[in-house]
Amino acid sequence: MIITFPFEDDPYYSAPQPVSYTQSNSAALTTPALVKKYLDLARSVAGGVFPVGTNRFWHGGVHLKGTKPVRAVADGTIVAYRLDTDYTDSALDALIKSSAPPAPPSMSKPAPPRQFSGSFVLIRHECEKNNGANPVNRNTGAHFYSLYANLMPARQLHDKALLPPFATTGENILLVSALRGDEVTVLTVNGDAHRMAKVRATDINSGSAVEGWVEHMYLDLDPAKPLAVSSKVRLSYPIFALYACHPSERKWRTLDTVKVIGHPVRVGEVIGYAGKTDSQSGVLPDSFHFEIFAADKGLLKPMKSLEPPRIVNPATSHQDYADGSMSDGMGKVWLTRNADFAMDRFIHDGIPATPGVIQFPAGSCFVSAIPCKSNGKSSSEPSDLVCFKLYDLNGQAYYAYATQGHATADGRAFVKNAWVALTTDSDWVARGWQAYEDNELTTTDDAFVEDDDAVMQQILNAACKLPVALNLNDLHSEGVDAILRNTAVRFHTEWDKDHAVTRYQKLKTGGHQPLPQLADAQFNAFLQDAERQQFWTEAQVGTDGVSGPGLTPLPGKMGAKNWHYHPVGFLAQMRECLTTDVHLSEEAFEQEIRSSWNTGLKLIEKRLKQLEPWKDANAVLPSPPAAMPVIVREYATTHDIHNVKHTKLWENFIYWFGVDPNTVASPETLHGSLAAAPAGHHAYAYLKGMRDFFRHLSMQRVVKGALGFEAGAWVHPATYPGRPLVPAQAGFQMECINIGCQYGLFFRAFSKTAPVDQNRMEVQLHEVAHLRNTAHAKDQIIALPAATSDPKNFNGQTAYGALAARVLAEFTPNKALANAENIAFFIESAKDEPDITA
């Protein structure tokens, strides 16, 4: 899941990008820089402070000010909204002004009534990172709501060049199930800021044609080639619906009432503009309320420290919560104690080494922690895994013992503190999150905080012992921001109008300073103003989380008392947890992944067309090319191995599989040896399944981050999917494969001119090859014949990487034909062959 900030640029909705896809200035900022930018922004809007506003009401979010479009911070579903026709005059302000003494004639004309907006958008997000640790109940990952309130009404939106599509394209969307690679016909091109085109798409289930509007991001476009009417283009992403009209037609959804909907929205999509909020100096234009909340504090559950046996392989790459449940997978690794790290292995060729040592403080972040022996080697025996090999954010490797006991057993003085206590990014508590129930911070269960200074003092003291008392003005210090951004508080949402009379009773009795006592009529007017902005009951807010293969939201309604996270801190934490380990911005990562999917699909289709003669296992086999160079068994003869470019199908087939496509073979897959058939037939069957799966891949299934082991990606071939793929007409979640591609620093972008080797596209091809409906491929172990010279130490190693895959092909073709790396490299090698002409 990609996480952004509500005002940040998005390449698909801003001005068209140049051919080079230059990154926007905002998206190129580091997460710390963005956090500081948004904390500064929130601090400048006095009044909307978290978790207590300057009026000493509980306040679940922050107020932000800006004139740019407000955008969804993550993929999700708009579950409720209200779009007012115009700003509403405050009933309380009107009552107060009407009872005030008339101004002298010499005074200027009276101030206009205070206005506010009840417009809001509520988005439900599910970040499904399930890696199989909890395959039955998929209520795992980060499930949360983002709220954007006090947004601009429709009247003021009317002249905006870039409008929210969900609100301006009518009540209904046109359902159509179409997959990546499906061809659509361009009917109309609109060159405005929305970057949309009208297309004709064919539903893969019914075969019927549907005409409607779609964003350019869903089309596989050449940035250097203008989109033209009547052109045929492929979809670059699975879709389930089209818009019935263009946003510029301004077919507004229902206005002035809370509407419950289920409209999918993607990260960065425009959902509105900032309206008006209250501040200490009066009504503040171009500002809105931004909030993150969840039903429970599942994101705050403490976890046990990492141990090597838990991350020996992808199937066990999870941590255990202290309550006995399992985490939703690995991620970046955080050091939870000060520790010395060795800059080299502890043992070299069986001889103790004396590597340099460097100290890292608690809280240091690493992209992975790979369990290993003291010589840095992997092992299939968990008892041998006594160390971690850790990579920092720049790709530098360090070594440390996994426990104090292992370090003590080494016996050397310089390693006595070279042991680690690690957790993953799922451990929000270890990262410094502080969670409070409202009754821990105030005595009365209502809308107010009796003593805001005392509340802040308790929150701050829990994080750092300060010698002096603080007051509310200290909320404006950057040091306090750093503490508040990791705070979560459970209290009754301000958006619930039920029981409002009792919850706000102190305003009527004068028991809430600094606000004055309100007369009965004024109190009723206050409730009227509040109700015009509240929505909780009407929105039918459901509990967060999903369950089952259909990603069905869990049943039940969320209680009005829920957990509020500091929204800026929440987004920062999610970005830090999920961001790619390669140095890419959010937008660059998404562009590259979509491009990789499309490129991989095209290469698979190219291979399928070449392998058509082997489609039928019993058909007459084609004759090999008349002139074909001999593919030598290089490692067996020269004891070396090279990655050599080939430009013909037969050459690449032999190079990566060790046999030609006519050779009868029985590949050793995860579900056993396949029936004997020509190798070309096996490859055709694999790629046919891979094509179907690549057409379903969705962005939600590519999680940015590190795993904690060197493979860089994972998939569960024996479990997912358990049935044929059928597109689901629900959100952006098609029925998709359960694959996680997570890219370390050592994975490069795909390049047509680079040698065939591991890159971020190859990772995707590799993982899809594992699935039961494709090749059901293994990560094969190289087993060389006895007495074979092995100077590069390939024997016994997993066949990862191009060179190891070549060795596997030389000695055991039946393994190479069902090794995920060999299959991926064979597909990618199609880039070096001439394109097929019809």
ChimeraX attribute file (.defattr): number of C-alpha atoms within 10 A of each C-alpha:
attribute: neighborCount
match mode: 1-to-1
recipient: residues
	/A:1	23
	/A:2	24
	/A:3	22
	/A:4	25
	/A:5	23
	/A:6	24
	/A:7	22
	/A:8	19
	/A:9	23
	/A:10	20
	/A:11	21
	/A:12	20
	/A:13	20
	/A:14	18
	/A:15	14
	/A:16	16
	/A:17	14
	/A:18	10
	/A:19	10
	/A:20	8
	/A:21	13
	/A:22	12
	/A:23	19
	/A:24	17
	/A:25	9
	/A:26	15
	/A:27	20
	/A:28	17
	/A:29	15
	/A:30	14
	/A:31	18
	/A:32	11
	/A:33	12
	/A:34	20
	/A:35	21
	/A:36	16
	/A:37	14
	/A:38	22
	/A:39	21
	/A:40	16
	/A:41	16
	/A:42	24
	/A:43	20
	/A:44	14
	/A:45	21
	/A:46	20
	/A:47	23
	/A:48	27
	/A:49	23
	/A:50	27
	/A:51	26
	/A:52	23
	/A:53	21
	/A:54	19
	/A:55	19
	/A:56	22
	/A:57	18
	/A:58	24
	/A:59	25
	/A:60	31
	/A:61	27
	/A:62	27
	/A:63	27
	/A:64	24
	/A:65	21
	/A:66	15
	/A:67	12
	/A:68	16
	/A:69	23
	/A:70	23
	/A:71	25
	/A:72	29
	/A:73	24
	/A:74	24
	/A:75	25
	/A:76	27
	/A:77	22
	/A:78	25
	/A:79	20
	/A:80	23
	/A:81	27
	/A:82	28
	/A:83	26
	/A:84	23
	/A:85	19
	/A:86	19
	/A:87	21
	/A:88	17
	/A:89	15
	/A:90	20
	/A:91	21
	/A:92	22
	/A:93	17
	/A:94	15
	/A:95	15
	/A:96	14
	/A:97	15
	/A:98	10
	/A:99	8
	/A:100	8
	/A:101	7
	/A:102	9
	/A:103	10
	/A:104	8
	/A:105	7
	/A:106	6
	/A:107	7
	/A:108	8
	/A:109	9
	/A:110	9
	/A:111	7
	/A:112	10
	/A:113	15
	/A:114	16
	/A:115	18
	/A:116	25
	/A:117	27
	/A:118	29
	/A:119	30
	/A:120	27
	/A:121	21
	/A:122	25
	/A:123	24
	/A:124	27
	/A:125	22
	/A:126	23
	/A:127	21
	/A:128	21
	/A:129	23
	/A:130	22
	/A:131	25
	/A:132	20
	/A:133	20
	/A:134	16
	/A:135	15
	/A:136	10
	/A:137	12
	/A:138	22
	/A:139	22
	/A:140	24
	/A:141	20
	/A:142	19
	/A:143	21
	/A:144	23
	/A:145	23
	/A:146	22
	/A:147	23
	/A:148	26
	/A:149	29
	/A:150	29
	/A:151	30
	/A:152	27
	/A:153	27
	/A:154	22
	/A:155	12
	/A:156	13
	/A:157	19
	/A:158	13
	/A:159	10
	/A:160	12
	/A:161	11
	/A:162	21
	/A:163	24
	/A:164	21
	/A:165	23
	/A:166	23
	/A:167	22
	/A:168	20
	/A:169	22
	/A:170	19
	/A:171	15
	/A:172	14
	/A:173	17
	/A:174	15
	/A:175	17
	/A:176	24
	/A:177	24
	/A:178	24
	/A:179	26
	/A:180	26
	/A:181	24
	/A:182	19
	/A:183	20
	/A:184	22
	/A:185	19
	/A:186	21
	/A:187	17
	/A:188	17
	/A:189	18
	/A:190	14
	/A:191	12
	/A:192	13
	/A:193	14
	/A:194	24
	/A:195	18
	/A:196	23
	/A:197	23
	/A:198	24
	/A:199	25
	/A:200	19
	/A:201	25
	/A:202	20
	/A:203	19
	/A:204	15
	/A:205	11
	/A:206	9
	/A:207	11
	/A:208	10
	/A:209	13
	/A:210	18
	/A:211	20
	/A:212	22
	/A:213	25
	/A:214	21
	/A:215	16
	/A:216	20
	/A:217	17
	/A:218	18
	/A:219	22
	/A:220	19
	/A:221	16
	/A:222	10
	/A:223	13
	/A:224	10
	/A:225	8
	/A:226	9
	/A:227	20
	/A:228	14
	/A:229	14
	/A:230	14
	/A:231	12
	/A:232	16
	/A:233	19
	/A:234	18
	/A:235	23
	/A:236	24
	/A:237	24
	/A:238	25
	/A:239	27
	/A:240	21
	/A:241	24
	/A:242	22
	/A:243	23
	/A:244	20
	/A:245	21
	/A:246	21
	/A:247	22
	/A:248	19
	/A:249	10
	/A:250	18
	/A:251	17
	/A:252	16
	/A:253	18
	/A:254	16
	/A:255	17
	/A:256	17
	/A:257	16
	/A:258	23
	/A:259	19
	/A:260	16
	/A:261	13
	/A:262	15
	/A:263	18
	/A:264	19
	/A:265	24
	/A:266	17
	/A:267	18
	/A:268	27
	/A:269	24
	/A:270	26
	/A:271	22
	/A:272	29
	/A:273	26
	/A:274	27
	/A:275	27
	/A:276	24
	/A:277	25
	/A:278	20
	/A:279	18
	/A:280	12
	/A:281	9
	/A:282	11
	/A:283	14
	/A:284	19
	/A:285	17
	/A:286	18
	/A:287	26
	/A:288	29
	/A:289	24
	/A:290	23
	/A:291	23
	/A:292	24
	/A:293	26
	/A:294	24
	/A:295	22
	/A:296	18
	/A:297	17
	/A:298	14
	/A:299	18
	/A:300	18
	/A:301	16
	/A:302	18
	/A:303	22
	/A:304	17
	/A:305	17
	/A:306	23
	/A:307	20
	/A:308	23
	/A:309	18
	/A:310	16
	/A:311	22
	/A:312	22
	/A:313	18
	/A:314	22
	/A:315	15
	/A:316	15
	/A:317	23
	/A:318	26
	/A:319	24
	/A:320	18
	/A:321	16
	/A:322	12
	/A:323	10
	/A:324	9
	/A:325	13
	/A:326	16
	/A:327	25
	/A:328	23
	/A:329	26
	/A:330	28
	/A:331	30
	/A:332	27
	/A:333	27
	/A:334	25
	/A:335	21
	/A:336	19
	/A:337	15
	/A:338	17
	/A:339	22
	/A:340	23
	/A:341	26
	/A:342	23
	/A:343	17
	/A:344	19
	/A:345	22
	/A:346	22
	/A:347	15
	/A:348	13
	/A:349	7
	/A:350	9
	/A:351	9
	/A:352	14
	/A:353	13
	/A:354	16
	/A:355	16
	/A:356	12
	/A:357	19
	/A:358	12
	/A:359	12
	/A:360	15
	/A:361	12
	/A:362	17
	/A:363	17
	/A:364	17
	/A:365	22
	/A:366	25
	/A:367	27
	/A:368	29
	/A:369	32
	/A:370	23
	/A:371	32
	/A:372	25
	/A:373	21
	/A:374	24
	/A:375	19
	/A:376	22
	/A:377	14
	/A:378	18
	/A:379	14
	/A:380	11
	/A:381	10
	/A:382	16
	/A:383	10
	/A:384	16
	/A:385	24
	/A:386	23
	/A:387	30
	/A:388	28
	/A:389	28
	/A:390	23
	/A:391	22
	/A:392	18
	/A:393	18
	/A:394	13
	/A:395	16
	/A:396	11
	/A:397	18
	/A:398	21
	/A:399	29
	/A:400	32
	/A:401	30
	/A:402	23
	/A:403	19
	/A:404	15
	/A:405	12
	/A:406	19
	/A:407	22
	/A:408	16
	/A:409	10
	/A:410	15
	/A:411	10
	/A:412	11
	/A:413	10
	/A:414	16
	/A:415	24
	/A:416	18
	/A:417	19
	/A:418	25
	/A:419	26
	/A:420	28
	/A:421	20
	/A:422	25
	/A:423	27
	/A:424	32
	/A:425	23
	/A:426	29
	/A:427	24
	/A:428	20
	/A:429	16
	/A:430	21
	/A:431	20
	/A:432	15
	/A:433	22
	/A:434	21
	/A:435	19
	/A:436	16
	/A:437	14
	/A:438	20
	/A:439	11
	/A:440	12
	/A:441	19
	/A:442	16
	/A:443	12
	/A:444	12
	/A:445	13
	/A:446	20
	/A:447	20
	/A:448	24
	/A:449	23
	/A:450	18
	/A:451	17
	/A:452	22
	/A:453	19
	/A:454	17
	/A:455	20
	/A:456	22
	/A:457	19
	/A:458	15
	/A:459	19
	/A:460	20
	/A:461	15
	/A:462	12
	/A:463	17
	/A:464	9
	/A:465	10
	/A:466	11
	/A:467	7
	/A:468	7
	/A:469	12
	/A:470	16
	/A:471	13
	/A:472	17
	/A:473	9
	/A:474	14
	/A:475	17
	/A:476	16
	/A:477	11
	/A:478	14
	/A:479	11
	/A:480	15
	/A:481	21
	/A:482	15
	/A:483	19
	/A:484	23
	/A:485	23
	/A:486	23
	/A:487	23
	/A:488	26
	/A:489	24
	/A:490	25
	/A:491	22
	/A:492	21
	/A:493	20
	/A:494	20
	/A:495	18
	/A:496	19
	/A:497	21
	/A:498	13
	/A:499	10
	/A:500	16
	/A:501	14
	/A:502	13
	/A:503	17
	/A:504	19
	/A:505	18
	/A:506	19
	/A:507	22
	/A:508	19
	/A:509	14
	/A:510	14
	/A:511	14
	/A:512	20
	/A:513	14
	/A:514	10
	/A:515	12
	/A:516	13
	/A:517	16
	/A:518	19
	/A:519	13
	/A:520	12
	/A:521	14
	/A:522	19
	/A:523	19
	/A:524	16
	/A:525	20
	/A:526	19
	/A:527	17
	/A:528	16
	/A:529	21
	/A:530	20
	/A:531	16
	/A:532	19
	/A:533	22
	/A:534	23
	/A:535	24
	/A:536	19
	/A:537	14
	/A:538	14
	/A:539	17
	/A:540	15
	/A:541	21
	/A:542	17
	/A:543	21
	/A:544	23
	/A:545	24
	/A:546	22
	/A:547	16
	/A:548	13
	/A:549	16
	/A:550	13
	/A:551	17
	/A:552	12
	/A:553	16
	/A:554	15
	/A:555	12
	/A:556	11
	/A:557	13
	/A:558	16
	/A:559	16
	/A:560	19
	/A:561	17
	/A:562	20
	/A:563	25
	/A:564	30
	/A:565	29
	/A:566	27
	/A:567	26
	/A:568	27
	/A:569	23
	/A:570	21
	/A:571	23
	/A:572	23
	/A:573	22
	/A:574	17
	/A:575	21
	/A:576	21
	/A:577	23
	/A:578	20
	/A:579	26
	/A:580	23
	/A:581	24
	/A:582	23
	/A:583	15
	/A:584	16
	/A:585	19
	/A:586	21
	/A:587	21
	/A:588	17
	/A:589	18
	/A:590	17
	/A:591	15
	/A:592	16
	/A:593	19
	/A:594	21
	/A:595	17
	/A:596	20
	/A:597	21
	/A:598	22
	/A:599	18
	/A:600	24
	/A:601	24
	/A:602	17
	/A:603	20
	/A:604	25
	/A:605	18
	/A:606	17
	/A:607	22
	/A:608	21
	/A:609	13
	/A:610	15
	/A:611	19
	/A:612	12
	/A:613	16
	/A:614	24
	/A:615	18
	/A:616	16
	/A:617	18
	/A:618	10
	/A:619	11
	/A:620	10
	/A:621	15
	/A:622	10
	/A:623	7
	/A:624	11
	/A:625	11
	/A:626	6
	/A:627	6
	/A:628	10
	/A:629	9
	/A:630	9
	/A:631	13
	/A:632	13
	/A:633	18
	/A:634	14
	/A:635	21
	/A:636	16
	/A:637	10
	/A:638	10
	/A:639	13
	/A:640	15
	/A:641	17
	/A:642	12
	/A:643	12
	/A:644	11
	/A:645	15
	/A:646	16
	/A:647	13
	/A:648	15
	/A:649	21
	/A:650	18
	/A:651	20
	/A:652	23
	/A:653	24
	/A:654	20
	/A:655	27
	/A:656	27
	/A:657	30
	/A:658	27
	/A:659	25
	/A:660	20
	/A:661	26
	/A:662	18
	/A:663	15
	/A:664	18
	/A:665	22
	/A:666	20
	/A:667	25
	/A:668	21
	/A:669	23
	/A:670	20
	/A:671	13
	/A:672	10
	/A:673	14
	/A:674	15
	/A:675	12
	/A:676	13
	/A:677	19
	/A:678	23
	/A:679	24
	/A:680	28
	/A:681	23
	/A:682	26
	/A:683	26
	/A:684	26
	/A:685	19
	/A:686	26
	/A:687	25
	/A:688	18
	/A:689	17
	/A:690	24
	/A:691	21
	/A:692	18
	/A:693	23
	/A:694	24
	/A:695	21
	/A:696	23
	/A:697	25
	/A:698	23
	/A:699	18
	/A:700	22
	/A:701	19
	/A:702	21
	/A:703	24
	/A:704	27
	/A:705	27
	/A:706	31
	/A:707	30
	/A:708	32
	/A:709	24
	/A:710	18
	/A:711	18
	/A:712	21
	/A:713	23
	/A:714	23
	/A:715	22
	/A:716	20
	/A:717	25
	/A:718	14
	/A:719	13
	/A:720	18
	/A:721	17
	/A:722	12
	/A:723	8
	/A:724	10
	/A:725	15
	/A:726	13
	/A:727	20
	/A:728	15
	/A:729	15
	/A:730	20
	/A:731	18
	/A:732	22
	/A:733	22
	/A:734	24
	/A:735	21
	/A:736	23
	/A:737	21
	/A:738	26
	/A:739	26
	/A:740	26
	/A:741	25
	/A:742	25
	/A:743	26
	/A:744	28
	/A:745	18
	/A:746	15
	/A:747	18
	/A:748	15
	/A:749	17
	/A:750	22
	/A:751	12
	/A:752	12
	/A:753	8
	/A:754	11
	/A:755	15
	/A:756	24
	/A:757	21
	/A:758	21
	/A:759	18
	/A:760	24
	/A:761	25
	/A:762	25
	/A:763	23
	/A:764	24
	/A:765	25
	/A:766	27
	/A:767	26
	/A:768	34
	/A:769	29
	/A:770	29
	/A:771	28
	/A:772	21
	/A:773	23
	/A:774	21
	/A:775	29
	/A:776	22
	/A:777	29
	/A:778	25
	/A:779	21
	/A:780	23
	/A:781	19
	/A:782	22
	/A:783	16
	/A:784	18
	/A:785	10
	/A:786	6
	/A:787	6
	/A:788	11
	/A:789	16
	/A:790	13
	/A:791	10
	/A:792	11
	/A:793	8
	/A:794	17
	/A:795	19
	/A:796	11
	/A:797	14
	/A:798	17
	/A:799	27
	/A:800	21
	/A:801	15
	/A:802	22
	/A:803	18
	/A:804	22
	/A:805	28
	/A:806	28
	/A:807	29
	/A:808	31
	/A:809	25
	/A:810	23
	/A:811	19
	/A:812	18
	/A:813	24
	/A:814	22
	/A:815	28
	/A:816	32
	/A:817	31
	/A:818	29
	/A:819	32
	/A:820	30
	/A:821	32
	/A:822	31
	/A:823	28
	/A:824	27
	/A:825	25
	/A:826	23
	/A:827	28
	/A:828	24
	/A:829	24
	/A:830	23
	/A:831	20
	/A:832	18
	/A:833	14
	/A:834	10
	/A:835	10
	/A:836	9
	/A:837	4
	/A:838	3
